[in-house]
Structures are given as C-alpha cells and as structure tokens.
Amino acid sequence: MTKLTINNVAVEVSEGATVLEAAKKAGMKIPTLCNLEGHPPQGACRVCIVEIEGGRTLAASCAQPATEGMKVFTNSPRVRQARRSIVELLLSEHDGDCQTCNRNQDCELRAIAADLGIQDVEYPGGRTHKSIDASTVAIVRDTGKCIKCRRCVTTCGEVQGVAALWPQSRGFETTIAPAFNKQLANVTCVQCGQCATVCPVGAITERDHIQDVWAAIDDPGKTVIVQTAPAIRAALGECFGLAPGTLVTGRMTAALRRLGFNAVFDTNFTADLTILEEGTELLTRLKQKLVDGKDDIAVPMFTSCSPGWINYVESMFPELLPNISSCKSPMSMLGALLKTWWAEKNGIDQANIVNVAIMPCTAKKFEARRDELNAAGFADIDYVLTTRELGRMISEAGVDFVNLPDEKMDSPMGLSSGAADIFANTGGVMEAALRTVYEIVTGRELPLENLHVAPIAGLQGVKEASLKLENVVPDWKFLEGVTVQVAVAHGLSNARKVCEVVRDGKAPWHFIEVMCCPGGCIGGGGQPRFTTNEVRRERIQAIYAEDEGKTLRKSHNNPDITRLYEEYLGRPLGEVSHHLLHTKYEPKPRV
C-alpha cells in the first residue's frame, strides 16, 4: 500500500494506483475528459491536472502514479487558474451550438465549465473546421464539436477491436476521423455506437429519427406500432434522474401510449420465439453432424441477435458466416409478424403499418435498413429509436415519466418469460437457450440453482460453461452422455478471440453467444450515458430481478408462443417460420 496526502487528507491506496484514483478515494472530485475506466491513461485533455509538492510542473492526475509520502493539491490557486485556462481554450475552439445540441443536458465539457464558474471565454481564437459526417444510417459525426479527447479512439480500437477512428494530422489541424479523413460509410464500421456512448460532448451521436416517428404518429392513415427491447426497462429511467437499474417497464408502457402509438408490444415476445427457433436449429445441426455424418454442417453455432456482431463477422471473419444462426433478431422477427400475422388478424393493410422499435443499440438502425429483412414485402422495421431518443421524445411531449402509473403491454405480443428478459445481459441468450434446450432433450428442468448458469454471468470478457446430458428422451438419444460446451463473449475484441479459435479449428464449443457491446445490450450504444461497469452491474441485476420475479421463466412455456405456432407458424424451422423468421448474410469487403 502507498500512503500520501490529498489536500492534506491522508489516504492509502494500492501500489500502482494513480493520483486520480487516490483523490477519488479521499473524496476529492477531479474533472477529466479523456479518462476511461479500465484503460491506460492518455493524459490528453489535461483537465485533471494537480499540483504535487516539489514538482516543477503541474501533473495529469490520471497518468501520475501515487508514490509514498506524496503531497497533492487538487484545488490550489495555480491548479484552479491552469484548469480554467485549459477549459477556456477547449471552449474557444469548440463549435458547440449549446442552445440546440442534444447533449446540452449531459455535456461533460459544459458541466466542467459550469463547475469552474466559467462565464466568458477569454480566448476568441480560431475554431475547429466543422464538417458533418452523416454517411451511415446509425451514427453522425460533427468535427466542430470534437475536443480530441480520444475516448472514441480507445473504445473503437481497444474495446471493439475495429479501429475505425484515429487522430489525423497534427496540432490545431488534428481531427478524429477514419483513415485519410474518409466518411464512416467508406470504412469498416460496425455502427455499434460505443464511440457515441463515451464521447463527452456532441461530436458523435446516433442519427435522430424522432421527427420521422412523430410524422408517422400524426398521420391518421398509419397504424404505428412500437416494440421495446428488454434492456430498455432497466435504463430508460436514467433519462429522468432515476438510479441505474431502476425497472420502469410499466411506466415505459404508459409513456408510449401517451405518445400516441396505436399498440405497445414487447420484443421479449420474439426473444422467446427466438429461443424456440434457435434451439431447434442448434439441435438440428448437432443431429446432422453427429448422426448423419454431414461434415459440411457448421458447428459451433453462433447467436445472431446482435447487429453490430453481424456487421463485424461479415467484414472481419466472413469465413464464419455459415456458423451464424439463420434466426433474425427478435426485433426483426416481431416486425415481420406484425406485418403478416398480426395485420391479417386485425384486417389492417400491411402497407399502412409503421413498425417502430425502441432499442439500446445504434446498430439496430442499420439492421432495419438491411435489404434481406423484408419477409412481408416491406421492411420488417421502419424506424429504430435508441433509449436516449425515447427519453427525449417523452420529454418533448411533456410526459411526467417519473409519476406515471404502471401499465401492461398489449396482447398477444406483450407476454414473455423471464428467459426473454435476460436477453439484455451478456450470457442471457445462452442461459435462456439452455433452460429450453436442456428441458427439451431431457424432459427435466435445468438442474441449477434458480435456473441461473453462474459461469456465464458477470462481466468477464470470455466465459465458458459445460453441461452433461444424461437420461435424455428417446427423440434425442444420440445426445446421451454428450457434454454440451458453450462460450459467451461480449465486446468485439473478446469476440475476436473466440472467432480466431473457431477459425483455426480448435473450438471445443457447440454453441457461442456473442454480444457486440460490453455487458451485452444493457451497455448498448444507444443507452443513457455514462455507462461504467458499476452502471452495467446495476442494470444487469435489475434484469435478473425482472426474470426472477416472473412465474413464467422458460421460453417454451409461453402460451402465446404456443398459440402462434398452432395458428400460424406450424413448427420451429417449418416453412412459414423459415420464410418469416430466418435470413442469411453475405461477406462484406474489409476497408
């Protein structure tokens, strides 16, 4: 342990801790704009400077190791003046448009300026060259607002392993952009939005579709349907000052009705449906491989519900596309059913249905524009709004979200199991699948405490579990004694590790879940900022609580799913379900 003082307050920290960490432990708040939890310090913004007794210059506390006997001052006159000058210089070249920027309520630069009491900028120098990159359907970049903190570079390169963004040029001419200042649409970008979640200002945001949705709601000739992903209910409350992990399922449903949607359905319904289709697909692949001896059957099978992951594998590991489940995501499954089964049941012209999806993910905006997702002859999904966009829409409508009553979603696509809820968490899709597949194969409930598969829970980057199948039912006798091995990865840099093992033919697994974003969908690129591991854990626990609070906890026990197969789909992987609920993907060039 290392002993030092922060503003004359004694503090003891582990060896190797930084001054910034020591100050936090001592209850001192040091502002920072470039620091990212769990990543090496950059010292790029210099906002976190402190004075160290005996030091010739001020030091960046995020990069300064704490040493024995060090005396640190975070609020000396020298520090206050220097920190104020640094922030004023940032403001002087920041083309902020604060009056209309959608980050004006959660802009970190603005908040620090307010904390420092800055009311006038004393440096009326040149501003950064402003250009707007709106080339993708999911992400918009504004170079005028960029403060070169490099958080997006760290996240894209180290967390996601994509490296679509890098510093270009030098000095005042520096921009953060794709190589050669190309637009995002012209490089390999999976549109996951993790860059937007860490941007401290409004330099990277999701493409806003709020006005498009308002126009649809205001059109009397349109039937506007909304669906909500499982992760939304554990995060939307943060947009209105509620603590991370506050479950707001009922209030969210009430708010959506007050916005004017004609029906409110739950993406969880088709998460349950996904388990039936994907579980059947996995068992079918295993039978073809183990019994029929078909060597061309791709095992292990990967999950397919994360669109950023699909974008990634199409470009980075196209040779693994045969291993991807053919299931559409739950979002697109529900969209297809709304424009076919539901439209027919209710006598509504499918051409007049507008499907809106509330997602924790910016890549879902890209997914909604995929040409292959149009089973009804129309796009499965018309518009995707992120959690943040829904929060802004609710505020725009003047809805008092916090004080809304709880309301239930509409039938028949509002009923779901707890297994569907945990789709939001890393490891959740796998756990939901195991609950159903194990019971189908053995006729018994998963023999685990409270149905949870502990080894694949939590925030470890790559997780593994195994389950031995014994006393299986006659239809699945070929699986008797087989130890099913599964893996879970979240964050694309972790996905890469798993993909390399599969590509090299060394994978011991039968089934692999991949979530594009750290923590799974609860840490998606469209969720309320700022998403630390502490916030992820709170949201994850809320989702598990939602699951555990339900009587219905296994997807195959959802009576409305059973009824859907009886009335319309026939059977999992049948002709109708194959047409509506499944798709395939093609390789993309890596740029």
N, C-alpha and C positions, 0 to 999 in steps of 0.2 A: 504494500500500500504506500501511497505517496501523500505526504502532508503538505499543505500550502494554505495561504490565506487569500480570500477573495473579498476585497473591500474591508479588510481587517477582520473578516469572519473566517475562523478556522474550518477547514474542510479536508476530508480524507478520501482519496479516490484510488481506484486500482491502477497499478503500474501500466503506463501506456495511454492512459486517458488524456484527452485534450483539455485545454483551459476552458473551452466552451462547455464540455461535459461537467467539469468541476464547478463552473459557475451555476449551471442548472441544478446541481446537487445542493449548492449553497443557497438556492432560492433566488438567484440573480438572473434576470432575463437579458440576454444579449441578442440583439437582432441579427438576422442573417438572411441573405437572399440566394446564396449558391449552395448552401449545405444540404445534403441529402442523407437521411438516416441509412446507416449500413453501408455507406460508400466512402472511399478515401476522400479526404478534404481537398478542395480545389483552391481555396483562398482567392477566388476570382473577384468577388464583389467588394471585398474589404470592409463591408459594413460592420462586421463583427470585431473590429479592432479593439484592443485593450492596451493599457499601459502596464508594463512589467518593471518593477523597481530595478534600476541599474541598466535597463535596456536603452540602447541608443535610439531606436525607432519603435513606433507602435507595432504590435504584432496581431496577425489574424488569429483570433482565438480558436477557430475551427481547425487550424493546422498546427497550432502551437502545443507541443506536449507539456503537460503539467510536470514540474520537477520538484524535488524535495526542497522545502523552505521558500519556494517562490512566493513573491508578494505581487498580487494582481489587482489592478484598479480598473473597473469597468465604467466608471462614471466620473473620472477626473475631468477638470476643465479642458485639458489637452485632448482627451478622448471625445468629449462632447463636441468640441469645435471641429475636430477632424471628421468625426462620423457625420456631423451635419453637412460639412462641405462635400463629402463623398455622395451623400444622398441628393444634395442640391445639384451636383454635377450629373448624376443619373437622371434627375428630373429635367435638366436643361436640354438633354438630347432625346428625351422620351416623348414621342408623339402620342400622347395618351388619350386624348378625347374623353377625359374622365366623366364629362356630363352624360355621355351616351354609351360608354363602354360597358358591356355586360359584366365586367369584373369590378365595377365601381364599388360594390359592397363587400367584395372579398379580395381586393387587390393588395398584395403584400407590400408593394412599394408605397402605395398610398397610406397604408396603415402605419408603416415605419415613419414616413414623413409626418404624419399626424402625431405620433408618439414623441417625435423630436421637436414638435412645435414649429415646424417649417410652414410659413405662410406666404413667403415670397421667395422666388428663385433668383439668386444674385448673379447667376452666370447665363446671360442671354446668348449663348453661343449657338453654333450650327446644330441642326437636328439630324438625326439619322435618316438616311434615304429611306423613304417609305414605299413599299410595294406589297401588294396583296396577292397571295398565292391561294386561289380558290379552285385549284385544278382537280381536287378529289371531291367525292361526294360526302366525305366524312369530316375532313379537317380543313381549317382555314388558318393560314399563317399571315401575320402582319408584321413586317420587319421594322416598321416605325415604332412599334411598342416594345420591341425586343430590347432587353437590358444586358444581353450577353452573359447571363449568369451561368449558362452551360448545363443547367439541370436537365434540359431535354436531351442534350448530347449524351450525358451519363446514362439516362434512363433508356434511350433508344439503343445505345451501344452496349451497355453492361447488363441491364436488366433484361432487355428484349433480344439482344444479340443481332439486331437488324442493321444498325448504324446508318440510318437514312439521313441523319443530320450531323453536320460538322461545322466548326468555325471556318469561314472562308475569308481570305485577305488578312490584313493586319491593321493594328491601330484603330483610328477612328473609322476606317473603312470596313472593319470587321463585320461580317454578317454570319448568322447561324442559319445554315441552309443545306440542302442536298449538294453533293459534289458539283462543282462548276456552276453553282447557283441555279441548278435546274429546278423545275417545279416538282412537287411531290408525286404527281401523277406520272412523271417520267423516270422515276427511280423505284426500287423495290421498297415499298412502304406498306405495311400490313394494315394501316389505318386503325390501330388499336387505341389511339388516343392517350396512351400513357404520357406522352410528351405534354399534352394539354393538362393532365392532372397535376404535373409538377411545375408547370410554368407559373411564376409568381405574379405575372401581370396578364394582359390580354393578348399576348403575342401569338399564342396558339390556342385555338378554341374549336369546339365542334361546329359544323355547319348548322346554322339555325333554321329549323323548319316550322317554327311556331306559327308564323303568319300563314303558311300553307295549310296547316291544320285548322286554324281559325276560319279560313276561307271555306274549307270543306264543311265545317260545322254550321256555318252561316248559309250554306246552300240548301234550300228546302228540298231539292231533288235528290240529295245524297243521304244514305244511311251510313253514319260514321260510327264505326266500332273501335273500341280500344281494348288492348290486352296489356297486362303488366307482368314483367319478369319477376321471378322470385326474389332477386337481390334488391329490388326497389323498396320493398316493405321494411327493410332494415336500415335504409339510408335516407329516404326522402325527408324524414323528419329533421335531418340536419340542415336542410334548406330553410327551416323555420325556427332554428335555435334549439331544437331538441338534441339530446345527447346521442352520440353514435350508438347504434344498436337498439334504438327505440323502435319497437314494432308499431307500424302505423297502417296495417292492412285495411282495417275498417274505415279509418279516416281518409285514406287514399281513395278507396272506392267511392266514398261520399263526395270527395272533391271532384273526381272525374265526372260524376253525374251532374254536379253543379256547373261544370264547364260546358255541358251540353251534348256529351256523347250519347248516342242512342242505345248503346248496350256496353256493359263493362264485363269483360271476360278475363280469365286468368291463364297466362302462359303455362302455369303449373299443370293445367289440364292436359296439355300436349306434352309436358315433361313426363307425366305418367304414360302417355301414349308412346313416347319415345322409348321408354324402358321396355314396353312390350315388343316394339318393332326391333330395337337394337339388341335386346336379349335374345330374341328369336334368331336374328341374323348371326349373332355370335355362336349360338348352339348349332345352327345350320353349318357355319363354316367349320366348326370343330368336327362335326359328323362327316362332312365331305373330306376333311383332311385325315381324320383318324380311322374312319371306317371305309370310306370309298377310295381312299388312297390317292386323292387328287392333289398332286404336288403343286399345282398352279394356284391353289387356294391360299390367299394371303392371310397368314396368321403370324404375329398377333394382329388383332383388330384395334384400331384407334377410334375414339369417340369423335363426333363430328359437329357438336353443337356450338363450338366457339368459332366465330367467323374470322377473327384475327389469326387463329391457329390454322384454319383452312387456307387463308391467304399466304401464310408463312410456308406451309408444306408445298403448296402449288409452285412456289418460286425456289425455295431452298432445298427441298427434298422431293422433287416430282416423282422419283422412282418409288416413293412410298405411297403414292395415291391409291394403289389397289388395296392397301391396308386400311384406308379410311372407311368407316361405316358409310353406307349409302343413305342413311337416315338424314333427312333435312333437320335443321334445328327445330326445337319446339315452337319458336316464333313463326317460322315459315310453315310448319305443319298446321298451326292454328289458322294462319292466313288462308291456306288452301282449303281447309274445311269450311271456313266462313263463306268463301265464295262458291262453294259447291253444296255440301250437305245442308248447312245452316240456311243458305239462300233458298234452296229448294223447299225446305221445311216451312219457311216463313213466306214463301211466294214473293221474294224480292229479286228484282233483276240484278244479277251479279255485277253488271256494268255500273250500277249505281251505288255499290258498296265501296266505302273507303275504309281500309284497314289501317289503323294507327297502332304502333307498338311502342310501349314505354320500356326502354332498355337501359341497363347500366353501362352500355357499350357504344362507342362511336363506330366500330367496325360493322355493327348491325345496319348502319345506314348504307354501307357498301353492299352488304348481303341483300338488302331489299332491292337493289338495282341489278342483281345477277339475272342474266337472260334466262338461265335454266330454271329459275324458281317462278314458274307461271303455269302451274298444272291446270288451272281453270281457264286458261286462255288469257288471263290477266295477271299482272304481278300479284304474287301472294300477299305482299305487304306494300302499301302505298307510301307511308311515312313512318319514320322512326324518330322518336324524341328521346333524348337522354334524361336521366334523373334530374340533372340540372335544368334542362329546358322545361320539364314539367313543373319544377319548382317556380321558375319564372312565370310560366303560364298561369299557375294558380295565383301568384301574387298580382299579376296583371288583371286578373278577373276580380280581384278584391275579395277572394275567399279567405275566411278566417280559419286556416287549416288546423291550428292547434286546438281549437274549440269545436271542431266538427264532431258529430256523433258517428259511431261505428255503423257501417252498412255492409251488407253481404253482396257478393258479386252475382251476376245474372246466371241463370241456368240455361242450358245444361253444361256450358263450358266454364263454369266457375267453381266446380267441385274438384278437389285434388287431394292427394295423400301427402303425408309428411315427407315421403321419399322425394316428391316433386319439389318441395321447399328447399331441400338441401342441395339441389342443382346449383344454388347460388354459391356454394362453398367449394374450394378445392377439395377433391376427394368425394364430393357429394354425389356426382353422377355415378361414380364407381360403386359407392355404398348402396345407392338406390338400385342399381343393376344387380348387385349381389343379393339383396333382400329378395328380389323376384326370381332370379335365375336359380339360386340355391333351393328355393321352395318348389319351383317347377321340377327340378331334377330329382329332388329327394322326397318331396311331399311333406317336408318339415320346415318349420321356421328357422331362420338363421340362428345358430346356437351361440349368439354373442350377447353380452350384457346390453340391454336396452336397444338392440339392433344396430349398435354402432360398431364400425370396423376401425378400432383405435389406431392401428398403424398407418392408415391413410388420412387421418385427420391432422390438423395443425399446419404450420407454415414452412416446414422443411421443403426444400425445393423439389426433390425427387423422393417419392415414398413407395414402398412395396408391401405387399401382403400376400398370403397364400391361404388356401382353404381346401382341405381334402374332402372329396366327395365319397361318401360311404352309404351303403344300403339305398342305392338310387332306385327310382321307379323303373318298371320294365322298358318304357319307351326310350330311356336314356342309359341303358345298361352298359353301353360302350364307355361311359364315363366312370364306371365303378372303380374306385381306388385312385382316380386321377387327382392330383393336387393342382388345382387351378391357381395360377400365379398371375398377379395383376400389378400394375405400376401406375403411379399418378405423378404428373409434372405440372407445375404452374409457373408462369413466366417463360418467355420463349427461349431464353438462354438455357433454362433447365430442360425445356423440350428438345433442344438441340442435342443434349447429352443422351437422351433416350433414343432419339432418331438415329444417332450415329451407331448405337449398339444394334438397333434393328437393321439398319442398312448393312452393317458388317456381318449379319447373320449370327450374332451372338446373343440374341434376346431370349431369355428364359420365360418370357411372359406370354399369356394368352390374350389379355385384354389390357389396353392402356388408355387412361383418361388424360387428356391434355387441355388445360385452360390457358388461354393466351395471357391473361393478366395475373399479376401477383395476388395470391389469395383467392383466385377464382373471380367470379362475376361480382362478388361483393367489393372487389378492388378494381372494378372496370373503369375504362377511360372516360365514362360519362357520369361517374358518381360524384357526389359533393366533395370538394376539396377541404382539407388536405388529408390524403389517405396515408397515414403511417401504419406500421404494424400493430400499434395499440388500437387504432381505429378498426383495422381489419379484424382483429380478435373480437372486439365488441360486436361487430356486425355478424361475424361467424357464430358467436354464442347466441345471438338473437334468432338466427335462422334455425339453429339446433333446438332452441326453446319452442319455436313455432312447430317444428316437426314433433317434438316430444309431447306437445300439448294436444295433439290430434289423436282421435281414436283410430282413424284410417291412416296407416303408416306404410303401406306397401302398394305400389302402383297397380299390380294385377288385381287388387281388391276394390279398385274404384268402380262403383256400379255404373256410373255414366260412361266409362270407357267400355265396359262390357256391353252396354246397350248400343254404343256406337258401332261396335263390331257386329252385333246382331242385326242392326237396322241397315247398315251401310257398307262397312269395310269388309265384312266377311271374316277374315282371319289375318293375323300378322303375316306380312310378306305376301299376302294374296294379291290378286290382280289389281283390285281397286286401291288398296293401300300402297302397292308398289308405284302406281301412277301418281298418286297424290302426295305421298309422304317420303318418297325417296328420290335421289338425284345422283349425279356424278360430277366429278370435277376434272379439269384439264390442266396440264402443265402450263406455267407462265414463264416467260423469259426472265432471268435474273438480271437486273440493270444496276 
